Every structure is written in structure tokens, then in C-alpha cells.
Amino acid sequence: MNFTLPAELAAWQQRVRQFVRQELQPHDAAIEASGEVPAAAMVGLRRMGLFGTNTPTAYGGLGLSMLGSCLAVEELAKAHVAFYYLSGVNVHIGSKPIEFAGSEALKRRWLPELASGRTIAAFALTEADAGSDAARIRTTARRDGLAYYVLDGAKTYITNAPQAGLFTVFATLDPSLGAKGMAAFVVEAGTPGLKVGRTVEMAAGRGSSHAELVLESCRVPAENLLGDVGRGFEIAMRSLDAGRTHWAPIASAPPSGCSISRWRARPRARPSATACASTRASNGCWPTWPPPCMPPASSPTRRRGATITAVPASALRPPRCRS
Ligand SMILES: Cc1cc2nc3c(=O)[nH]c(=O)nc-3n(C[C@H](O)[C@H](O)[C@H](O)COP(=O)(O)OP(=O)(O)OC[C@H]3O[C@@H](n4cnc5c(N)ncnc54)[C@H](O)[C@@H]3O)c2cc1C
């Protein structure tokens, strides 16, 4: 296998590398201190096209391949991760639902806006009781005449929700159908009934923002439905595939000296993370703490810091289910 980059991608990688060194990394410490991405860095990210690396040129993006987009993200990740949360998230889970399933009118209206970074898009799938098992979402959509759908429910962990001008909201028209009952809707910020709720504090990733989203009798024009009813789950998974691909270069990029602190968990977020871990439902089950596979704290193996793999397979049990 040949890992040599084609000349044009190698040149792109160098351009982004230089931009990150000169224009982004100097802001790393300020982001840790203030929790915000400075306006000057936003201007640079927009100028470089980093809000639309992978968006087709016909819709205002750079039209790069997934490899080209990942090369840019790898360089971005050498600076503060907050830069990625703003621009990178916009490229995939922000833009992809519209790119994959939007009508031509929706693509023309929104993709150039998103690719230029003038509008930030957020992806609203996760709910308090639906994370990994996304087909369990309970946000509902019901038809209201021919012209509208009405959305009701609540979402959580929504990246960029406080800054977003546009949301892709996933809802179900019939919870009994599971994944097959889901649909995706484009909802503009400011639509009556759509409210950004509490900020969700993360253990790391200062400078990024994540919040709850509340939908109360939120009327959305029927033309904002992406694809057809029943395609919501597929649209979500395809978009998340693009997102996950971009996380690999982030994970492998070495952080610069002054941005190493971004990987440290913030102590004040730990109590809420612990509380969340002990109440969060997953696939209808509630976790136990310590997990059944972990020996009791008094056990000599636990005190020596034994890992789960040191526990006999017979000790492994499925998580406790509520019902
Ligand atoms: C920084 C950050 C940003 C995010 N941004 C967004 C966003 O923009 N939009 C959005 O919609 N969501 C977002 N999320 C939510 C994210 O998609 C969910 O956290 C993810 O889907 C996992 O769901 P969960 O946190 O509920 O974990 P759970 O589903 O509760 O899972 C907890 C643990 O159990 C494991 N587990 C789950 N099911 C099984 C199983 N069947 N078998 C074995 N193990 C299992 C998981 O691997 C995990 O380790 C974000 C989350 C974070 C942390």
C-alpha cells in the first residue's frame, strides 16, 4: 500500500499546517482562559474554507475528498480542539444531512451558508434516554395539515447549539416503528417553539459549547423534511459516519505544547459526569456502579488497579434493566 499523498493534497496539508501554526495556535491559551474562540480565529477559519472542506464546490465548499478533509482536521487538532468543534462539526454532522437528503432548494439555500461559516449548523439526535441506541428517541413529529409538521421533545449534548443558526432535528412519527418511524427536519434558529436550553458542561474541550434543545409545538414547514418520513435514522447514521471518520485524525494528532491542557478533565465537571454515568439509560438499561464486572473496592485485585480483563468471564453480567 502506498501512503504517499498526491501532490495537491500534500500542498493543502502544508497550507493548513502553516495557517494553524501562525493563526490558530497563538489563541490556544486564551481559549483555555476565556472558554471562547476569538473572532480573529473565526475569520481565518472562514478564509481557509474550513467550514466546508468536504462540501461540494457546487454548493460553495472546497469539494475535498474525505482524505483531504481529514488532513485539514489533523492539522486543526494540533491547535485547540475548540476550533474543530466549530468548523469541523459544521462540515459533517452539520452539513451532511442536507447534502445527503435535502431537496435542491434546501441545498441551495443552506449549504453555501454553512460552507462559508456564516451560519453554524447543529445536529440534534441525542436525548436523555437515547444515546447509542438512537432509534429510541421520543421527540415526536406530527403532520399539521399539508404545509407543516409539529415537533415536540427535548435533546441533549447538542454541539454548537448556542451559536447555531440551523438545526437538523431527528424525531419520530411513530415510536412503535423504531428506526423506521424516524424523520429528519431542518429547523431554523428563532422558529417559535424551538429553544436552546441548559448548557451541558463537558469534562474537557473548553471553548466548545454543548446544550440542551427544547421543542414545544414547534411548527416546521413540510418542505424542511429531509428525504422522506422513515429515512431519519439512515440520514443520522450516514452523517455520523462522516463525523466519526474525522475523529480519527483528531485522536492521532499530537497537541501543541500550550494546548495539552485541553485534554485534562476539568475537576468541577467530574461530579456531574459521575451522576450522569449512574443514571443514564442505554438501550433501555440502567448502568450499575461499580459495574458488575468490577471486583469490590476491598478486593486485592481492584486495589492493585486490575483491569476488567483480569476478571473471569463468568463474572461478566449484562447491565441491570429497569423493567
Ligand atoms: C462532546 C460531545 C458532543 C456531542 N455532540 C452531539 C451532537 O452534536 N448531537 C447529538 O445528537 N449528540 C451529541 N453527543 C451525544 C453523543 O452522540 C452520545 O453521547 C453518544 O451517542 C453516546 O450516547 P450516551 O452518551 O447516551 O451513552 P450511552 O448510550 O448511555 O452509552 C454509555 C456506554 O455504554 C456503552 N453501550 C451502549 N450500548 C451498548 C450495548 N448495546 N452493548 C455494549 N455497550 C453499550 C457505550 O459504548 C458507552 O460506553 C455528543 C456527546 C459528546 C460527549
The ligand as an SDF file (V2000), in Angstrom:
LIG
                    3D

 53 58  0  0  0  0  0  0  0  0999 V2000
  -18.5410   16.0940   23.3160 C   0  0  0  0  0  0  0  0  0  0  0  0
  -19.8470   15.5150   22.8420 C   0  0  0  0  0  0  0  0  0  0  0  0
  -20.5260   16.1320   21.8080 C   0  0  0  0  0  0  0  0  0  0  0  0
  -21.7400   15.6150   21.3670 C   0  0  0  0  0  0  0  0  0  0  0  0
  -22.4010   16.2410   20.3580 N   0  0  0  0  0  0  0  0  0  0  0  0
  -23.6160   15.7610   19.9560 C   0  0  0  0  0  0  0  0  0  0  0  0
  -24.3420   16.4470   18.9420 C   0  0  0  0  0  0  0  0  0  0  0  0
  -23.9110   17.4530   18.3790 O   0  0  0  0  0  0  0  0  0  0  0  0
  -25.5480   15.9350   18.5910 N   0  0  0  0  0  0  0  0  0  0  0  0
  -26.0870   14.8330   19.1740 C   0  0  0  0  0  0  0  0  0  0  0  0
  -27.1910   14.4400   18.8070 O   0  0  0  0  0  0  0  0  0  0  0  0
  -25.3990   14.1570   20.1480 N   0  0  0  0  0  0  0  0  0  0  0  0
  -24.1820   14.6150   20.5480 C   0  0  0  0  0  0  0  0  0  0  0  0
  -23.4870   13.9610   21.5370 N   0  0  0  0  0  0  0  0  0  0  0  0
  -24.0730   12.7810   22.1550 C   0  0  0  0  0  0  0  0  0  0  0  0
  -23.4130   11.5100   21.6630 C   0  0  0  0  0  0  0  0  0  0  0  0
  -23.8150   11.2330   20.3640 O   0  0  0  0  0  0  0  0  0  0  0  0
  -23.7910   10.4300   22.6640 C   0  0  0  0  0  0  0  0  0  0  0  0
  -23.0190   10.7040   23.7940 O   0  0  0  0  0  0  0  0  0  0  0  0
  -23.4940    9.0520   22.1160 C   0  0  0  0  0  0  0  0  0  0  0  0
  -24.4610    8.7030   21.1740 O   0  0  0  0  0  0  0  0  0  0  0  0
  -23.4750    8.0090   23.2400 C   0  0  0  0  0  0  0  0  0  0  0  0
  -24.6620    8.0860   23.9190 O   0  0  0  0  0  0  0  0  0  0  0  0
  -24.6800    8.2280   25.5210 P   0  0  0  0  0  0  0  0  0  0  0  0
  -23.7430    9.3200   25.9330 O   0  0  0  0  0  0  0  0  0  0  0  0
  -26.0850    8.3320   25.8970 O   0  0  0  0  0  0  0  0  0  0  0  0
  -24.0630    6.8970   26.0500 O   0  0  0  0  0  0  0  0  0  0  0  0
  -24.8640    5.5560   26.2610 P   0  0  0  0  0  0  0  0  0  0  0  0
  -25.6410    5.2270   25.0280 O   0  0  0  0  0  0  0  0  0  0  0  0
  -25.6330    5.6870   27.5270 O   0  0  0  0  0  0  0  0  0  0  0  0
  -23.6730    4.5490   26.3970 O   0  0  0  0  0  0  0  0  0  0  0  0
  -22.8760    4.5190   27.6070 C   0  0  0  0  0  0  0  0  0  0  0  0
  -21.8340    3.4360   27.4390 C   0  0  0  0  0  0  0  0  0  0  0  0
  -22.4780    2.1570   27.2310 O   0  0  0  0  0  0  0  0  0  0  0  0
  -21.9540    1.5560   26.0300 C   0  0  0  0  0  0  0  0  0  0  0  0
  -23.0470    0.8370   25.3790 N   0  0  0  0  0  0  0  0  0  0  0  0
  -24.1840    1.3710   24.9170 C   0  0  0  0  0  0  0  0  0  0  0  0
  -24.9600    0.4160   24.3660 N   0  0  0  0  0  0  0  0  0  0  0  0
  -24.2850   -0.7340   24.4870 C   0  0  0  0  0  0  0  0  0  0  0  0
  -24.5600   -2.0760   24.0960 C   0  0  0  0  0  0  0  0  0  0  0  0
  -25.6870   -2.4200   23.4800 N   0  0  0  0  0  0  0  0  0  0  0  0
  -23.6280   -3.0080   24.3730 N   0  0  0  0  0  0  0  0  0  0  0  0
  -22.4740   -2.6830   24.9960 C   0  0  0  0  0  0  0  0  0  0  0  0
  -22.1460   -1.4320   25.3900 N   0  0  0  0  0  0  0  0  0  0  0  0
  -23.0490   -0.4680   25.1290 C   0  0  0  0  0  0  0  0  0  0  0  0
  -21.4370    2.6970   25.1930 C   0  0  0  0  0  0  0  0  0  0  0  0
  -20.4170    2.2650   24.3070 O   0  0  0  0  0  0  0  0  0  0  0  0
  -20.9060    3.6580   26.2350 C   0  0  0  0  0  0  0  0  0  0  0  0
  -19.6000    3.2960   26.6230 O   0  0  0  0  0  0  0  0  0  0  0  0
  -22.2760   14.4570   21.9880 C   0  0  0  0  0  0  0  0  0  0  0  0
  -21.5770   13.8440   23.0280 C   0  0  0  0  0  0  0  0  0  0  0  0
  -20.3940   14.3630   23.4570 C   0  0  0  0  0  0  0  0  0  0  0  0
  -19.6700   13.6750   24.5930 C   0  0  0  0  0  0  0  0  0  0  0  0
  1  2  1  0
  2  3  1  0
  2 52  2  0
  3  4  2  0
  4  5  1  0
  4 50  1  0
  5  6  2  0
  6  7  1  0
  6 13  1  0
  7  8  2  0
  7  9  1  0
  9 10  1  0
 10 11  2  0
 10 12  1  0
 12 13  2  0
 13 14  1  0
 14 15  1  0
 14 50  1  0
 15 16  1  0
 16 17  1  0
 16 18  1  0
 18 19  1  0
 18 20  1  0
 20 21  1  0
 20 22  1  0
 22 23  1  0
 23 24  1  0
 24 25  2  0
 24 26  1  0
 24 27  1  0
 27 28  1  0
 28 29  2  0
 28 30  1  0
 28 31  1  0
 31 32  1  0
 32 33  1  0
 33 34  1  0
 33 48  1  0
 34 35  1  0
 35 36  1  0
 35 46  1  0
 36 37  1  0
 36 45  1  0
 37 38  2  0
 38 39  1  0
 39 40  1  0
 39 45  2  0
 40 41  1  0
 40 42  2  0
 42 43  1  0
 43 44  2  0
 44 45  1  0
 46 47  1  0
 46 48  1  0
 48 49  1  0
 50 51  2  0
 51 52  1  0
 52 53  1  0
M  END
$$$$
